[in-house]
C-alpha cells in the first residue's frame, strides 16, 4: 500500500478515516505506517491503519504547497533519509502542544508527557491527565510554535506530572484504578463512567452510578481518566 501512496506525493487528496471523519490536504510524506498531509495551515500526521479510503481532491483551491507556507506552521523534525512511523511521530511530538483525535465529536488539545508500550500519557487543560491507547489515535497535528491551547499561559501546563506511576502497558495501568471512579472514552456514553470493579481478560467490569454492573470490551477502550 505504501508504494501506491508514494505515487500520490504532492497530490491533493481527501482521506476518510475510521469514525467517518475526513482530512484533506497535499500528501507530502509517506512512512512505514503513517502519512503526512499539509492543508495550507497545519501538518497532519495520520496512521495508515485508520484510513478507510482516499480520493483525489479535485476542488483543492484552498490547499497550498507546503514550501509556500509561512513560519506559523510547524512540522515535526525528521532526518532526511529517515521514515516516519507512528511511534516516531509520538516521540517527536512529546512535550509540544498538539491537537489529537481519538474518539467522540471533537479533538483533544494539550501535550504528550510519556510514551509507553501501547499507550501514551496526555495532559489536557480540560480533561487533565489522560491515558490514550496508541492504536486508537486517528491523527496528530502539531501546534504552531507561538500558540497555546485556549490561549492559556505556560504556567497553566505542568512540566512534570506529580506522583504519576506508569505501567508499561495500558491493561496494567487500567488495573491500577480498581475501586476508583474512572471515565472511559471521554465519557461519550453514560456506561463509560463508573467505579472499576475488575479486569478479567478482555472484559472490564464497572459499577455505574446506580450500582449496576456494566461490562465493557477492553479492545474498545480508547482513553482512560481517573475522576
Buried (B, 14 or more C-beta within 10 A) or exposed (E): EEEEBEEBEEEBBBBBBEBEBEBBBBBBBBBEBBBBBBBBBBBBBBBBEBBEEBEEBEEBEEBBEBEEBEEEBBBBEBEEEEBBBBBBBBEBBBEEBBBBBBBBEEBBBBBBBBBBEEBBBBBBBEBEBBBBBBBBBBBBBBBBEEEBBEEEEEEEBEEEEEEEEBBEBBBEBBBEBEEEBBBBBBBBEEBBBBBBBEBEEEEBBBBBEEEEEBEBEBEBBBBBBBE
